[in-house]
């Protein structure tokens, strides 16, 4: 098991994974605010990208019951692909031309995926939420995820219109 090689027990790795996720979401919210206000992305952007990449990659280290990808691993793979676009847009394309909107969309998608998983985990782990949607197919869960998706779509449209980094 890879976790043993890293010297981590499953509970310790889970805690590290959750902490990285929280750091990624917090930094991502700062990045989102900067996109909406057309501000320089700053250090929070680097923290967001690193924490979110580590969180997504870390999802593959959790044990699974078979050779198939779990839904979490599938989302992690998609997230890593989206994050690759964001990194290339930022560090290769320098946010110039189409790279600007590619970065905005990719960064906000990566943040959305992290928040999506956070909502799933909240409905799985928080007693009152679990009672509202024990199988996560009930209307409270669907409405919450729908509201989160709508929020991110609106933010993405606004950020695409407002965020105009200076060109070199």
Residue pairs with C-beta under 8 A, 6 or more apart in sequence:
1 63
2 61
3 9
3 10
3 13
3 61
6 13
8 16
10 62
10 63
13 58
13 61
13 62
14 62
16 58
17 55
17 58
17 59
17 62
20 51
20 54
20 55
20 58
21 51
21 55
21 114
21 117
21 118
23 47
23 51
24 47
24 48
24 51
24 52
24 54
24 55
24 111
24 114
25 111
25 114
25 115
25 118
27 44
27 45
27 47
27 48
27 51
28 48
28 52
28 107
28 110
28 111
28 114
29 111
30 44
30 48
31 41
31 44
31 45
31 48
31 107
31 111
32 107
32 108
32 111
32 155
32 159
33 39
34 40
34 41
34 42
34 44
34 45
35 41
35 104
35 107
35 108
35 159
35 162
35 163
36 155
36 158
36 159
36 162
36 163
37 162
38 162
38 163
38 164
40 165
41 90
41 165
45 90
45 107
48 107
48 111
49 83
49 86
49 87
49 90
49 107
52 79
52 83
52 110
52 111
52 114
53 80
53 83
55 114
56 76
56 79
56 80
56 83
56 110
56 113
57 76
57 80
59 72
59 73
59 75
59 76
60 73
60 76
62 70
62 72
64 70
64 73
69 77
72 117
75 113
75 116
75 117
78 113
79 109
79 110
79 113
79 114
82 106
82 109
82 110
82 113
83 106
83 110
85 102
85 103
85 106
86 102
86 103
86 106
86 107
86 110
88 99
89 95
89 99
89 100
89 102
89 103
89 106
90 99
90 103
92 99
93 99
93 102
93 103
94 168
95 103
95 165
96 167
96 168
100 163
100 164
100 165
101 160
104 156
104 159
104 160
104 163
105 156
105 160
108 152
108 155
108 156
108 159
109 152
111 152
112 148
112 149
112 152
115 148
115 152
116 145
116 148
116 149
119 141
119 144
119 145
119 148
120 136
122 129
123 129
123 130
123 132
123 133
123 136
123 141
123 144
124 130
124 136
129 140
132 138
132 140
132 141
133 139
133 140
133 141
